[in-house]
Amino acid sequence: MQGKRKALLIGINYVGTSAQLNGCWNDAHNMANFIRQHAGYHPDDMVILTDEASDNPRTKPTRENICNAMYWLVRDAQPGDALFFHYSGHGCLLYTSPSPRDQRGS
């Protein structure tokens, strides 16, 4: 690969909520270690957002921080670059109009 490498990794455990998870921070950190060791990513080329205790508000997975980090990930992307995105946490599926079902004709 000739291009630059950039990675965004997000792990949200939802600490203190009734929907708390326990492994999402580990997922994000383990994936960062994996791509560093096996795919040539450098820590300076990664943004990791978690809801772990931290004095740095820029490392929290807020809507603003996630949007800013996604913009950072794709900004100035060129053919040959390797952009990596990892998310670990709760999720849901929301359909917008037209829904995928409408597009299939079913």
C-alpha positions as CSV (number, residue, x, y, z in Angstrom):
1,M,0.0,0.0,0.0
2,Q,1.4,3.4,-1.0
3,G,-1.1,5.7,0.6
4,K,-1.6,6.9,4.2
5,R,-3.4,4.8,6.9
6,K,-5.9,6.3,9.2
7,A,-8.2,4.5,11.7
8,L,-11.1,5.5,13.9
9,L,-12.0,3.1,16.7
10,I,-15.0,3.6,19.0
11,G,-15.9,1.5,22.1
12,I,-18.9,2.4,24.2
13,N,-19.8,0.4,27.3
14,Y,-22.6,2.7,28.5
15,V,-21.2,2.8,32.0
16,G,-23.8,3.4,34.7
17,T,-26.8,2.7,32.5
18,S,-29.3,-0.2,32.5
19,A,-27.8,-1.2,29.1
20,Q,-24.2,-1.4,30.2
21,L,-21.8,-3.5,28.2
22,N,-18.5,-4.8,29.4
23,G,-16.2,-5.5,26.4
24,C,-16.4,-2.6,24.0
25,W,-13.4,-0.7,25.4
26,N,-11.3,-3.9,25.1
27,D,-12.6,-4.4,21.5
28,A,-11.5,-0.9,20.4
29,H,-8.1,-1.2,22.1
30,N,-7.5,-4.7,20.9
31,M,-8.4,-3.8,17.3
32,A,-6.0,-0.8,17.5
33,N,-3.2,-3.1,18.7
34,F,-4.1,-5.6,15.9
35,I,-4.0,-3.1,13.1
36,R,-0.8,-1.5,14.5
37,Q,1.0,-4.9,14.7
38,H,-0.4,-6.5,11.5
39,A,-1.4,-3.7,9.1
40,G,1.2,-1.0,9.7
41,Y,-1.0,1.6,11.4
42,H,0.8,4.0,13.6
43,P,-0.8,5.3,16.9
44,D,-0.5,8.9,15.6
45,D,-2.8,7.9,12.7
46,M,-5.6,6.5,15.0
47,V,-8.4,8.2,16.9
48,I,-9.9,6.1,19.7
49,L,-13.1,7.2,21.4
50,T,-14.4,5.4,24.5
51,D,-16.5,6.3,27.4
52,E,-13.7,5.3,29.8
53,A,-12.9,7.7,32.6
54,S,-10.7,10.4,31.2
55,D,-9.8,14.0,31.8
56,N,-9.7,14.6,28.0
57,P,-13.2,15.4,26.7
58,R,-12.0,14.9,23.1
59,T,-11.7,11.2,23.7
60,K,-15.4,10.7,24.7
61,P,-17.7,9.2,22.1
62,T,-20.1,12.2,21.9
63,R,-22.1,12.9,18.8
64,E,-19.8,15.9,18.1
65,N,-16.6,14.0,18.7
66,I,-17.8,11.1,16.5
67,C,-18.8,13.4,13.7
68,N,-15.5,15.3,13.9
69,A,-13.5,12.0,14.0
70,M,-15.4,10.7,10.9
71,Y,-14.7,13.9,9.1
72,W,-11.0,13.6,10.1
73,L,-11.0,10.0,8.8
74,V,-12.1,10.8,5.3
75,R,-10.7,14.3,4.9
76,D,-8.1,14.4,2.1
77,A,-8.5,10.7,1.3
78,Q,-6.8,9.6,-1.9
79,P,-6.9,6.4,-4.0
80,G,-4.5,4.0,-2.3
81,D,-5.2,5.2,1.3
82,A,-6.4,2.7,3.9
83,L,-9.2,4.0,6.1
84,F,-10.3,1.8,8.9
85,F,-13.4,2.2,11.0
86,H,-14.3,0.1,14.0
87,Y,-17.4,0.4,16.3
88,S,-18.2,-1.6,19.3
89,G,-21.4,-0.8,21.3
90,H,-25.2,-1.0,21.0
91,G,-26.7,-0.3,17.7
92,C,-30.1,-0.3,15.9
93,L,-31.4,-0.4,12.4
94,L,-33.4,2.6,11.2
95,Y,-35.0,2.7,7.7
96,T,-35.2,6.0,5.8
97,S,-37.5,6.5,2.9
98,P,-37.2,4.6,0.6
99,S,-36.5,1.6,2.7
100,P,-34.3,-1.2,1.4
101,R,-37.4,-3.3,1.1
102,D,-38.9,-0.7,-1.3
103,Q,-35.7,-0.7,-3.4
104,R,-35.9,-4.5,-3.7
105,G,-39.5,-4.3,-5.0
106,S,-40.9,-6.7,-2.3
